[in-house]
Amino acid sequence: MALSQARSDRAPERTTGSRTAQSQSIDWRTLSGRGTVYSCTLVEPAILPGMEAHLPHLPAVVELEGAGSARLIGNVVDVEVAAITVGMAVAAVRDEHVKGVALPRFVARVP
């Protein structure tokens, strides 16, 4: 798993967005894909046509190890709904439904 992180060589200006959002300098770091669930929710009714086969849908915000304050949104899969908790240890798995398009998904892991 790789994470891009903007960096800036100048002092940040006060803005309503990210302090480094205007930076064109990007560093890529390889991460382990391990993290913890920061927040999650349960989506039971299908919100898009054809989604019924993928219910329940469990989107989560995951804090990635080694990524500082960066978080990634993805689905938690192969886990019972009742077992998902904030702070749960997860690991990223590659899920390529369409060739060349990978979706972030997470499975439970032993910490």
Biopython code that builds the backbone (N, CA, C, O; Angstrom):
import numpy as np
from Bio.PDB.StructureBuilder import StructureBuilder

atoms = [
    (1, "MET", "N", (0.841, -1.155, 0.000)),
    (1, "MET", "CA", (0.000, 0.000, 0.000)),
    (1, "MET", "C", (0.894, 1.228, 0.000)),
    (1, "MET", "O", (1.891, 1.261, 0.721)),
    (2, "ALA", "N", (0.561, 2.230, -0.788)),
    (2, "ALA", "CA", (1.350, 3.453, -0.859)),
    (2, "ALA", "C", (0.473, 4.639, -0.484)),
    (2, "ALA", "O", (-0.726, 4.652, -0.765)),
    (3, "LEU", "N", (1.069, 5.611, 0.138)),
    (3, "LEU", "CA", (0.376, 6.811, 0.555)),
    (3, "LEU", "C", (1.120, 8.001, 0.002)),
    (3, "LEU", "O", (2.343, 8.082, 0.124)),
    (4, "SER", "N", (0.392, 8.935, -0.612)),
    (4, "SER", "CA", (1.038, 10.170, -1.056)),
    (4, "SER", "C", (0.849, 11.206, 0.032)),
    (4, "SER", "O", (-0.202, 11.273, 0.671)),
    (5, "GLN", "N", (1.859, 12.000, 0.233)),
    (5, "GLN", "CA", (1.789, 13.034, 1.256)),
    (5, "GLN", "C", (2.428, 14.291, 0.697)),
    (5, "GLN", "O", (3.594, 14.295, 0.302)),
    (6, "ALA", "N", (1.636, 15.361, 0.672)),
    (6, "ALA", "CA", (2.178, 16.631, 0.195)),
    (6, "ALA", "C", (3.158, 17.170, 1.207)),
    (6, "ALA", "O", (2.959, 17.035, 2.414)),
    (7, "ARG", "N", (4.218, 17.781, 0.713)),
    (7, "ARG", "CA", (5.178, 18.422, 1.609)),
    (7, "ARG", "C", (5.450, 19.812, 1.067)),
    (7, "ARG", "O", (5.302, 20.070, -0.128)),
    (8, "SER", "N", (5.836, 20.674, 1.934)),
    (8, "SER", "CA", (6.086, 22.044, 1.529)),
    (8, "SER", "C", (7.371, 22.526, 2.169)),
    (8, "SER", "O", (7.659, 22.208, 3.323)),
    (9, "ASP", "N", (8.149, 23.302, 1.410)),
    (9, "ASP", "CA", (9.394, 23.857, 1.914)),
    (9, "ASP", "C", (9.193, 25.261, 2.486)),
    (9, "ASP", "O", (10.146, 25.887, 2.950)),
    (10, "ARG", "N", (7.965, 25.748, 2.453)),
    (10, "ARG", "CA", (7.708, 27.083, 2.978)),
    (10, "ARG", "C", (6.728, 26.992, 4.137)),
    (10, "ARG", "O", (6.012, 26.002, 4.285)),
    (11, "ALA", "N", (6.705, 28.027, 4.947)),
    (11, "ALA", "CA", (5.793, 28.053, 6.094)),
    (11, "ALA", "C", (4.350, 28.063, 5.586)),
    (11, "ALA", "O", (4.037, 28.767, 4.626)),
    (12, "PRO", "N", (3.481, 27.295, 6.217)),
    (12, "PRO", "CA", (2.087, 27.251, 5.756)),
    (12, "PRO", "C", (1.374, 28.566, 6.032)),
    (12, "PRO", "O", (1.634, 29.238, 7.030)),
    (13, "GLU", "N", (0.469, 28.920, 5.125)),
    (13, "GLU", "CA", (-0.360, 30.095, 5.314)),
    (13, "GLU", "C", (-1.667, 29.642, 5.939)),
    (13, "GLU", "O", (-2.065, 28.487, 5.789)),
    (14, "ARG", "N", (-2.329, 30.542, 6.634)),
    (14, "ARG", "CA", (-3.620, 30.189, 7.219)),
    (14, "ARG", "C", (-4.659, 30.097, 6.110)),
    (14, "ARG", "O", (-4.873, 31.049, 5.360)),
    (15, "THR", "N", (-5.297, 28.944, 6.021)),
    (15, "THR", "CA", (-6.375, 28.736, 5.050)),
    (15, "THR", "C", (-7.463, 27.937, 5.735)),
    (15, "THR", "O", (-7.283, 27.471, 6.860)),
    (16, "THR", "N", (-8.588, 27.779, 5.065)),
    (16, "THR", "CA", (-9.658, 26.966, 5.627)),
    (16, "THR", "C", (-9.446, 25.488, 5.310)),
    (16, "THR", "O", (-10.128, 24.634, 5.879)),
    (17, "GLY", "N", (-8.527, 25.177, 4.426)),
    (17, "GLY", "CA", (-8.264, 23.782, 4.069)),
    (17, "GLY", "C", (-6.955, 23.301, 4.653)),
    (17, "GLY", "O", (-6.497, 23.816, 5.674)),
    (18, "SER", "N", (-6.354, 22.323, 4.016)),
    (18, "SER", "CA", (-5.086, 21.762, 4.462)),
    (18, "SER", "C", (-3.977, 22.793, 4.343)),
    (18, "SER", "O", (-3.961, 23.598, 3.411)),
    (19, "ARG", "N", (-3.048, 22.763, 5.295)),
    (19, "ARG", "CA", (-1.944, 23.720, 5.266)),
    (19, "ARG", "C", (-1.017, 23.463, 4.091)),
    (19, "ARG", "O", (-0.340, 24.387, 3.638)),
    (20, "THR", "N", (-0.964, 22.236, 3.582)),
    (20, "THR", "CA", (-0.051, 21.921, 2.484)),
    (20, "THR", "C", (-0.798, 21.618, 1.187)),
    (20, "THR", "O", (-0.215, 21.074, 0.250)),
    (21, "ALA", "N", (-2.073, 21.965, 1.128)),
    (21, "ALA", "CA", (-2.887, 21.622, -0.039)),
    (21, "ALA", "C", (-2.365, 22.244, -1.333)),
    (21, "ALA", "O", (-2.595, 21.697, -2.411)),
    (22, "GLN", "N", (-1.678, 23.359, -1.246)),
    (22, "GLN", "CA", (-1.209, 24.022, -2.455)),
    (22, "GLN", "C", (0.176, 23.550, -2.878)),
    (22, "GLN", "O", (0.706, 24.013, -3.888)),
    (23, "SER", "N", (0.757, 22.646, -2.126)),
    (23, "SER", "CA", (2.090, 22.151, -2.449)),
    (23, "SER", "C", (2.050, 21.218, -3.650)),
    (23, "SER", "O", (1.144, 20.393, -3.769)),
    (24, "GLN", "N", (3.020, 21.344, -4.528)),
    (24, "GLN", "CA", (3.139, 20.445, -5.676)),
    (24, "GLN", "C", (4.150, 19.340, -5.410)),
    (24, "GLN", "O", (4.353, 18.465, -6.252)),
    (25, "SER", "N", (4.788, 19.376, -4.233)),
    (25, "SER", "CA", (5.762, 18.353, -3.861)),
    (25, "SER", "C", (5.035, 17.197, -3.186)),
    (25, "SER", "O", (4.331, 17.395, -2.196)),
    (26, "ILE", "N", (5.202, 15.999, -3.717)),
    (26, "ILE", "CA", (4.533, 14.831, -3.156)),
    (26, "ILE", "C", (5.555, 13.738, -2.915)),
    (26, "ILE", "O", (6.362, 13.419, -3.789)),
    (27, "ASP", "N", (5.511, 13.173, -1.730)),
    (27, "ASP", "CA", (6.340, 12.027, -1.393)),
    (27, "ASP", "C", (5.436, 10.799, -1.328)),
    (27, "ASP", "O", (4.325, 10.875, -0.805)),
    (28, "TRP", "N", (5.904, 9.675, -1.855)),
    (28, "TRP", "CA", (5.175, 8.415, -1.747)),
    (28, "TRP", "C", (5.899, 7.540, -0.749)),
    (28, "TRP", "O", (7.111, 7.347, -0.845)),
    (29, "ARG", "N", (5.162, 7.014, 0.206)),
    (29, "ARG", "CA", (5.727, 6.111, 1.196)),
    (29, "ARG", "C", (4.993, 4.781, 1.125)),
    (29, "ARG", "O", (3.773, 4.751, 0.964)),
    (30, "THR", "N", (5.725, 3.692, 1.243)),
    (30, "THR", "CA", (5.106, 2.377, 1.284)),
    (30, "THR", "C", (4.682, 2.088, 2.713)),
    (30, "THR", "O", (5.474, 2.234, 3.644)),
    (31, "LEU", "N", (3.434, 1.678, 2.885)),
    (31, "LEU", "CA", (2.894, 1.368, 4.198)),
    (31, "LEU", "C", (2.563, -0.114, 4.287)),
    (31, "LEU", "O", (2.455, -0.797, 3.268)),
    (32, "SER", "N", (2.405, -0.600, 5.491)),
    (32, "SER", "CA", (2.115, -2.021, 5.710)),
    (32, "SER", "C", (0.683, -2.391, 5.352)),
    (32, "SER", "O", (0.402, -3.552, 5.054)),
    (33, "GLY", "N", (-0.227, -1.421, 5.378)),
    (33, "GLY", "CA", (-1.640, -1.717, 5.154)),
    (33, "GLY", "C", (-2.375, -2.033, 6.447)),
    (33, "GLY", "O", (-3.591, -2.224, 6.449)),
    (34, "ARG", "N", (-1.626, -2.088, 7.554)),
    (34, "ARG", "CA", (-2.259, -2.336, 8.852)),
    (34, "ARG", "C", (-2.797, -1.028, 9.418)),
    (34, "ARG", "O", (-2.266, 0.050, 9.151)),
    (35, "GLY", "N", (-3.866, -1.147, 10.206)),
    (35, "GLY", "CA", (-4.428, 0.030, 10.832)),
    (35, "GLY", "C", (-5.469, -0.334, 11.854)),
    (35, "GLY", "O", (-5.643, -1.506, 12.188)),
    (36, "THR", "N", (-6.172, 0.680, 12.359)),
    (36, "THR", "CA", (-7.254, 0.467, 13.304)),
    (36, "THR", "C", (-8.481, 1.252, 12.856)),
    (36, "THR", "O", (-8.368, 2.318, 12.252)),
    (37, "VAL", "N", (-9.647, 0.707, 13.163)),
    (37, "VAL", "CA", (-10.899, 1.364, 12.808)),
    (37, "VAL", "C", (-11.050, 2.607, 13.683)),
    (37, "VAL", "O", (-11.045, 2.520, 14.910)),
    (38, "TYR", "N", (-11.182, 3.749, 13.042)),
    (38, "TYR", "CA", (-11.369, 5.027, 13.726)),
    (38, "TYR", "C", (-12.863, 5.316, 13.891)),
    (38, "TYR", "O", (-13.303, 5.845, 14.912)),
    (39, "SER", "N", (-13.629, 4.954, 12.858)),
    (39, "SER", "CA", (-15.069, 5.182, 12.848)),
    (39, "SER", "C", (-15.685, 4.232, 11.824)),
    (39, "SER", "O", (-15.036, 3.881, 10.839)),
    (40, "CYS", "N", (-16.912, 3.818, 12.044)),
    (40, "CYS", "CA", (-17.576, 2.955, 11.059)),
    (40, "CYS", "C", (-19.084, 3.130, 11.166)),
    (40, "CYS", "O", (-19.603, 3.680, 12.137)),
    (41, "THR", "N", (-19.763, 2.648, 10.142)),
    (41, "THR", "CA", (-21.223, 2.705, 10.128)),
    (41, "THR", "C", (-21.746, 1.489, 9.380)),
    (41, "THR", "O", (-20.995, 0.807, 8.683)),
    (42, "LEU", "N", (-23.005, 1.229, 9.526)),
    (42, "LEU", "CA", (-23.652, 0.103, 8.861)),
    (42, "LEU", "C", (-24.665, 0.643, 7.866)),
    (42, "LEU", "O", (-25.550, 1.412, 8.241)),
    (43, "VAL", "N", (-24.547, 0.250, 6.603)),
    (43, "VAL", "CA", (-25.494, 0.647, 5.567)),
    (43, "VAL", "C", (-26.267, -0.606, 5.185)),
    (43, "VAL", "O", (-25.708, -1.542, 4.613)),
    (44, "GLU", "N", (-27.565, -0.617, 5.508)),
    (44, "GLU", "CA", (-28.364, -1.803, 5.219)),
    (44, "GLU", "C", (-29.222, -1.671, 3.969)),
    (44, "GLU", "O", (-29.241, -2.603, 3.165)),
    (45, "PRO", "N", (-29.921, -0.581, 3.762)),
    (45, "PRO", "CA", (-30.674, -0.518, 2.503)),
    (45, "PRO", "C", (-29.730, -0.207, 1.345)),
    (45, "PRO", "O", (-28.761, 0.535, 1.501)),
    (46, "ALA", "N", (-30.023, -0.777, 0.203)),
    (46, "ALA", "CA", (-29.203, -0.508, -0.984)),
    (46, "ALA", "C", (-29.393, 0.954, -1.389)),
    (46, "ALA", "O", (-30.522, 1.422, -1.539)),
    (47, "ILE", "N", (-28.283, 1.668, -1.563)),
    (47, "ILE", "CA", (-28.375, 3.075, -1.952)),
    (47, "ILE", "C", (-28.152, 3.260, -3.452)),
    (47, "ILE", "O", (-28.394, 4.338, -3.996)),
    (48, "LEU", "N", (-27.686, 2.189, -4.117)),
    (48, "LEU", "CA", (-27.492, 2.210, -5.560)),
    (48, "LEU", "C", (-28.056, 0.925, -6.153)),
    (48, "LEU", "O", (-28.035, -0.116, -5.496)),
    (49, "PRO", "N", (-28.560, 0.981, -7.385)),
    (49, "PRO", "CA", (-29.054, -0.237, -8.017)),
    (49, "PRO", "C", (-27.946, -1.287, -8.126)),
    (49, "PRO", "O", (-26.806, -0.960, -8.456)),
    (50, "GLY", "N", (-28.278, -2.530, -7.851)),
    (50, "GLY", "CA", (-27.317, -3.620, -7.960)),
    (50, "GLY", "C", (-26.469, -3.820, -6.718)),
    (50, "GLY", "O", (-25.614, -4.706, -6.691)),
    (51, "MET", "N", (-26.689, -3.019, -5.695)),
    (51, "MET", "CA", (-25.878, -3.102, -4.490)),
    (51, "MET", "C", (-26.393, -4.151, -3.493)),
    (51, "MET", "O", (-25.711, -4.484, -2.524)),
    (52, "GLU", "N", (-27.585, -4.660, -3.739)),
    (52, "GLU", "CA", (-28.210, -5.597, -2.809)),
    (52, "GLU", "C", (-27.305, -6.785, -2.483)),
    (52, "GLU", "O", (-27.300, -7.258, -1.346)),
    (53, "ALA", "N", (-26.550, -7.268, -3.450)),
    (53, "ALA", "CA", (-25.685, -8.433, -3.247)),
    (53, "ALA", "C", (-24.510, -8.122, -2.321)),
    (53, "ALA", "O", (-23.846, -9.043, -1.843)),
    (54, "HIS", "N", (-24.243, -6.847, -2.062)),
    (54, "HIS", "CA", (-23.097, -6.455, -1.247)),
    (54, "HIS", "C", (-23.502, -5.940, 0.139)),
    (54, "HIS", "O", (-22.712, -5.284, 0.818)),
    (55, "LEU", "N", (-24.723, -6.237, 0.547)),
    (55, "LEU", "CA", (-25.203, -5.779, 1.853)),
    (55, "LEU", "C", (-24.967, -6.847, 2.913)),
    (55, "LEU", "O", (-24.967, -8.026, 2.560)),
    (56, "PRO", "N", (-24.766, -6.522, 4.178)),
    (56, "PRO", "CA", (-24.644, -5.135, 4.626)),
    (56, "PRO", "C", (-23.321, -4.539, 4.177)),
    (56, "PRO", "O", (-22.313, -5.235, 4.054)),
    (57, "HIS", "N", (-23.346, -3.250, 3.939)),
    (57, "HIS", "CA", (-22.170, -2.487, 3.497)),
    (57, "HIS", "C", (-21.588, -1.820, 4.742)),
    (57, "HIS", "O", (-22.307, -1.129, 5.464)),
    (58, "LEU", "N", (-20.288, -2.021, 4.999)),
    (58, "LEU", "CA", (-19.672, -1.535, 6.234)),
    (58, "LEU", "C", (-18.516, -0.570, 5.965)),
    (58, "LEU", "O", (-17.354, -0.950, 6.108)),
    (59, "PRO", "N", (-18.819, 0.677, 5.576)),
    (59, "PRO", "CA", (-17.736, 1.637, 5.370)),
    (59, "PRO", "C", (-17.113, 2.035, 6.700)),
    (59, "PRO", "O", (-17.805, 2.176, 7.708)),
    (60, "ALA", "N", (-15.791, 2.216, 6.688)),
    (60, "ALA", "CA", (-15.072, 2.587, 7.901)),
    (60, "ALA", "C", (-13.966, 3.582, 7.566)),
    (60, "ALA", "O", (-13.419, 3.579, 6.463)),
    (61, "VAL", "N", (-13.656, 4.416, 8.523)),
    (61, "VAL", "CA", (-12.502, 5.298, 8.448)),
    (61, "VAL", "C", (-11.398, 4.576, 9.219)),
    (61, "VAL", "O", (-11.577, 4.237, 10.389)),
    (62, "VAL", "N", (-10.253, 4.338, 8.564)),
    (62, "VAL", "CA", (-9.176, 3.564, 9.163)),
    (62, "VAL", "C", (-7.931, 4.433, 9.322)),
    (62, "VAL", "O", (-7.487, 5.080, 8.374)),
    (63, "GLU", "N", (-7.375, 4.436, 10.535)),
    (63, "GLU", "CA", (-6.093, 5.097, 10.789)),
    (63, "GLU", "C", (-4.997, 4.114, 10.389)),
    (63, "GLU", "O", (-4.920, 3.019, 10.946)),
    (64, "LEU", "N", (-4.163, 4.484, 9.448)),
    (64, "LEU", "CA", (-3.119, 3.596, 8.950)),
    (64, "LEU", "C", (-1.840, 3.737, 9.768)),
    (64, "LEU", "O", (-1.413, 4.849, 10.078)),
    (65, "GLU", "N", (-1.234, 2.609, 10.113)),
    (65, "GLU", "CA", (0.034, 2.633, 10.845)),
    (65, "GLU", "C", (1.102, 3.292, 9.984)),
    (65, "GLU", "O", (1.234, 2.969, 8.804)),
    (66, "GLY", "N", (1.862, 4.209, 10.562)),
    (66, "GLY", "CA", (2.956, 4.862, 9.862)),
    (66, "GLY", "C", (2.532, 5.980, 8.940)),
    (66, "GLY", "O", (3.357, 6.501, 8.190)),
    (67, "ALA", "N", (1.257, 6.367, 8.976)),
    (67, "ALA", "CA", (0.763, 7.398, 8.064)),
    (67, "ALA", "C", (0.486, 8.727, 8.758)),
    (67, "ALA", "O", (-0.158, 9.607, 8.187)),
    (68, "GLY", "N", (0.965, 8.870, 9.975)),
    (68, "GLY", "CA", (0.702, 10.113, 10.694)),
    (68, "GLY", "C", (-0.778, 10.280, 10.930)),
    (68, "GLY", "O", (-1.431, 9.375, 11.449)),
    (69, "SER", "N", (-1.314, 11.418, 10.558)),
    (69, "SER", "CA", (-2.736, 11.680, 10.781)),
    (69, "SER", "C", (-3.603, 11.286, 9.588)),
    (69, "SER", "O", (-4.808, 11.537, 9.598)),
    (70, "ALA", "N", (-3.016, 10.679, 8.566)),
    (70, "ALA", "CA", (-3.792, 10.295, 7.388)),
    (70, "ALA", "C", (-4.711, 9.129, 7.711)),
    (70, "ALA", "O", (-4.329, 8.201, 8.423)),
    (71, "ARG", "N", (-5.915, 9.187, 7.183)),
    (71, "ARG", "CA", (-6.894, 8.111, 7.349)),
    (71, "ARG", "C", (-7.445, 7.755, 5.980)),
    (71, "ARG", "O", (-7.462, 8.584, 5.070)),
    (72, "LEU", "N", (-7.893, 6.520, 5.845)),
    (72, "LEU", "CA", (-8.417, 6.029, 4.579)),
    (72, "LEU", "C", (-9.805, 5.468, 4.802)),
    (72, "LEU", "O", (-10.047, 4.773, 5.788)),
    (73, "ILE", "N", (-10.717, 5.766, 3.894)),
    (73, "ILE", "CA", (-12.063, 5.216, 3.965)),
    (73, "ILE", "C", (-12.119, 3.979, 3.085)),
    (73, "ILE", "O", (-11.681, 4.003, 1.935)),
    (74, "GLY", "N", (-12.659, 2.902, 3.630)),
    (74, "GLY", "CA", (-12.809, 1.667, 2.880)),
    (74, "GLY", "C", (-13.866, 0.796, 3.531)),
    (74, "GLY", "O", (-14.416, 1.149, 4.574)),
    (75, "ASN", "N", (-14.145, -0.333, 2.921)),
    (75, "ASN", "CA", (-15.140, -1.252, 3.455)),
    (75, "ASN", "C", (-14.471, -2.319, 4.311)),
    (75, "ASN", "O", (-13.378, -2.787, 3.993)),
    (76, "VAL", "N", (-15.135, -2.697, 5.395)),
    (76, "VAL", "CA", (-14.689, -3.824, 6.199)),
    (76, "VAL", "C", (-15.428, -5.044, 5.662)),
    (76, "VAL", "O", (-16.655, -5.040, 5.571)),
    (77, "VAL", "N", (-14.682, -6.085, 5.307)),
    (77, "VAL", "CA", (-15.277, -7.277, 4.705)),
    (77, "VAL", "C", (-14.891, -8.530, 5.489)),
    (77, "VAL", "O", (-13.933, -8.523, 6.263)),
    (78, "ASP", "N", (-15.643, -9.590, 5.277)),
    (78, "ASP", "CA", (-15.381, -10.897, 5.895)),
    (78, "ASP", "C", (-15.354, -10.836, 7.415)),
    (78, "ASP", "O", (-14.592, -11.560, 8.056)),
    (79, "VAL", "N", (-16.186, -9.973, 7.993)),
    (79, "VAL", "CA", (-16.282, -9.831, 9.441)),
    (79, "VAL", "C", (-17.762, -9.743, 9.802)),
    (79, "VAL", "O", (-18.537, -9.087, 9.106)),
    (80, "GLU", "N", (-18.155, -10.411, 10.899)),
    (80, "GLU", "CA", (-19.530, -10.284, 11.378)),
    (80, "GLU", "C", (-19.782, -8.842, 11.804)),
    (80, "GLU", "O", (-18.923, -8.219, 12.428)),
    (81, "VAL", "N", (-20.942, -8.315, 11.475)),
    (81, "VAL", "CA", (-21.276, -6.926, 11.787)),
    (81, "VAL", "C", (-21.079, -6.632, 13.270)),
    (81, "VAL", "O", (-20.517, -5.593, 13.615)),
    (82, "ALA", "N", (-21.524, -7.514, 14.149)),
    (82, "ALA", "CA", (-21.436, -7.287, 15.593)),
    (82, "ALA", "C", (-19.989, -7.265, 16.097)),
    (82, "ALA", "O", (-19.729, -6.768, 17.193)),
    (83, "ALA", "N", (-19.053, -7.792, 15.319)),
    (83, "ALA", "CA", (-17.655, -7.865, 15.753)),
    (83, "ALA", "C", (-16.865, -6.603, 15.443)),
    (83, "ALA", "O", (-15.755, -6.436, 15.946)),
    (84, "ILE", "N", (-17.408, -5.722, 14.636)),
    (84, "ILE", "CA", (-16.682, -4.511, 14.247)),
    (84, "ILE", "C", (-16.815, -3.453, 15.333)),
    (84, "ILE", "O", (-17.922, -3.091, 15.732)),
    (85, "THR", "N", (-15.672, -2.962, 15.806)),
    (85, "THR", "CA", (-15.660, -1.943, 16.852)),
    (85, "THR", "C", (-14.608, -0.891, 16.536)),
    (85, "THR", "O", (-13.658, -1.145, 15.795)),
    (86, "VAL", "N", (-14.789, 0.287, 17.106)),
    (86, "VAL", "CA", (-13.766, 1.328, 17.005)),
    (86, "VAL", "C", (-12.526, 0.804, 17.730)),
    (86, "VAL", "O", (-12.627, 0.271, 18.835)),
    (87, "GLY", "N", (-11.363, 0.958, 17.106)),
    (87, "GLY", "CA", (-10.122, 0.461, 17.673)),
    (87, "GLY", "C", (-9.758, -0.941, 17.199)),
    (87, "GLY", "O", (-8.678, -1.441, 17.516)),
    (88, "MET", "N", (-10.648, -1.578, 16.444)),
    (88, "MET", "CA", (-10.403, -2.925, 15.927)),
    (88, "MET", "C", (-9.212, -2.915, 14.969)),
    (88, "MET", "O", (-9.100, -2.031, 14.120)),
    (89, "ALA", "N", (-8.330, -3.897, 15.108)),
    (89, "ALA", "CA", (-7.168, -4.011, 14.219)),
    (89, "ALA", "C", (-7.611, -4.578, 12.874)),
    (89, "ALA", "O", (-8.313, -5.588, 12.821)),
    (90, "VAL", "N", (-7.199, -3.927, 11.791)),
    (90, "VAL", "CA", (-7.559, -4.362, 10.437)),
    (90, "VAL", "C", (-6.332, -4.335, 9.532)),
    (90, "VAL", "O", (-5.311, -3.731, 9.859)),
    (91, "ALA", "N", (-6.457, -4.998, 8.398)),
    (91, "ALA", "CA", (-5.401, -4.998, 7.387)),
    (91, "ALA", "C", (-6.042, -4.797, 6.019)),
    (91, "ALA", "O", (-7.116, -5.332, 5.743)),
    (92, "ALA", "N", (-5.382, -4.028, 5.173)),
    (92, "ALA", "CA", (-5.890, -3.770, 3.832)),
    (92, "ALA", "C", (-5.728, -4.997, 2.953)),
    (92, "ALA", "O", (-4.730, -5.712, 3.035)),
    (93, "VAL", "N", (-6.730, -5.229, 2.107)),
    (93, "VAL", "CA", (-6.662, -6.285, 1.108)),
    (93, "VAL", "C", (-7.006, -5.667, -0.239)),
    (93, "VAL", "O", (-7.794, -4.725, -0.322)),
    (94, "ARG", "N", (-6.418, -6.197, -1.268)),
    (94, "ARG", "CA", (-6.670, -5.679, -2.613)),
    (94, "ARG", "C", (-7.939, -6.312, -3.155)),
    (94, "ARG", "O", (-8.100, -7.531, -3.101)),
    (95, "ASP", "N", (-8.822, -5.508, -3.666)),
    (95, "ASP", "CA", (-10.082, -5.984, -4.223)),
    (95, "ASP", "C", (-10.287, -5.295, -5.560)),
    (95, "ASP", "O", (-10.721, -4.145, -5.614)),
    (96, "GLU", "N", (-9.983, -5.982, -6.610)),
    (96, "GLU", "CA", (-10.060, -5.401, -7.954)),
    (96, "GLU", "C", (-11.252, -5.997, -8.688)),
    (96, "GLU", "O", (-11.144, -7.056, -9.306)),
    (97, "HIS", "N", (-12.407, -5.302, -8.617)),
    (97, "HIS", "CA", (-13.617, -5.767, -9.293)),
    (97, "HIS", "C", (-13.551, -5.502, -10.791)),
    (97, "HIS", "O", (-14.008, -6.310, -11.599)),
    (98, "VAL", "N", (-12.992, -4.388, -11.137)),
    (98, "VAL", "CA", (-12.834, -4.004, -12.534)),
    (98, "VAL", "C", (-11.339, -3.895, -12.781)),
    (98, "VAL", "O", (-10.622, -3.306, -11.972)),
    (99, "LYS", "N", (-10.858, -4.452, -13.884)),
    (99, "LYS", "CA", (-9.424, -4.437, -14.156)),
    (99, "LYS", "C", (-8.870, -3.016, -14.067)),
    (99, "LYS", "O", (-9.355, -2.101, -14.733)),
    (100, "GLY", "N", (-7.848, -2.853, -13.232)),
    (100, "GLY", "CA", (-7.197, -1.559, -13.072)),
    (100, "GLY", "C", (-7.826, -0.660, -12.025)),
    (100, "GLY", "O", (-7.302, 0.421, -11.755)),
    (101, "VAL", "N", (-8.946, -1.078, -11.422)),
    (101, "VAL", "CA", (-9.600, -0.270, -10.400)),
    (101, "VAL", "C", (-9.617, -1.069, -9.103)),
    (101, "VAL", "O", (-10.341, -2.058, -8.988)),
    (102, "ALA", "N", (-8.823, -0.643, -8.132)),
    (102, "ALA", "CA", (-8.756, -1.329, -6.842)),
    (102, "ALA", "C", (-9.487, -0.512, -5.789)),
    (102, "ALA", "O", (-9.288, 0.698, -5.685)),
    (103, "LEU", "N", (-10.319, -1.163, -5.024)),
    (103, "LEU", "CA", (-11.067, -0.507, -3.957)),
    (103, "LEU", "C", (-10.418, -0.814, -2.611)),
    (103, "LEU", "O", (-9.998, -1.948, -2.381)),
    (104, "PRO", "N", (-10.327, 0.167, -1.723)),
    (104, "PRO", "CA", (-9.757, -0.125, -0.408)),
    (104, "PRO", "C", (-10.742, -0.936, 0.425)),
    (104, "PRO", "O", (-11.876, -0.516, 0.654)),
    (105, "ARG", "N", (-10.296, -2.091, 0.868)),
    (105, "ARG", "CA", (-11.101, -2.950, 1.739)),
    (105, "ARG", "C", (-10.215, -3.425, 2.867)),
    (105, "ARG", "O", (-8.996, -3.508, 2.726)),
    (106, "PHE", "N", (-10.836, -3.733, 3.984)),
    (106, "PHE", "CA", (-10.098, -4.136, 5.173)),
    (106, "PHE", "C", (-10.700, -5.392, 5.775)),
    (106, "PHE", "O", (-11.917, -5.574, 5.765)),
    (107, "VAL", "N", (-9.844, -6.257, 6.298)),
    (107, "VAL", "CA", (-10.269, -7.450, 7.017)),
    (107, "VAL", "C", (-9.719, -7.369, 8.436)),
    (107, "VAL", "O", (-8.753, -6.652, 8.695)),
    (108, "ALA", "N", (-10.344, -8.114, 9.361)),
    (108, "ALA", "CA", (-9.863, -8.146, 10.745)),
    (108, "ALA", "C", (-8.491, -8.810, 10.781)),
    (108, "ALA", "O", (-8.192, -9.688, 9.971)),
    (109, "ARG", "N", (-7.665, -8.383, 11.725)),
    (109, "ARG", "CA", (-6.356, -9.002, 11.929)),
    (109, "ARG", "C", (-6.092, -9.099, 13.412)),
    (109, "ARG", "O", (-6.675, -8.366, 14.211)),
    (110, "VAL", "N", (-5.208, -10.009, 13.774)),
    (110, "VAL", "CA", (-4.774, -10.134, 15.168)),
    (110, "VAL", "C", (-3.729, -9.051, 15.406)),
    (110, "VAL", "O", (-2.742, -8.978, 14.674)),
    (111, "PRO", "N", (-3.931, -8.198, 16.430)),
    (111, "PRO", "CA", (-2.981, -7.092, 16.649)),
    (111, "PRO", "C", (-1.578, -7.546, 16.979)),
    (111, "PRO", "O", (-0.693, -6.715, 17.184)),
]
sb = StructureBuilder()
sb.init_structure("model")
sb.init_model(0)
sb.init_chain("A")
sb.init_seg("    ")
for serial, (resi, resn, name, xyz) in enumerate(atoms, 1):
    if name == "N":
        sb.init_residue(resn, " ", resi, " ")
    sb.init_atom(name, np.array(xyz, "f"), 0.0, 1.0, " ", f" {name:<3s}", serial, name[0])
structure = sb.get_structure()
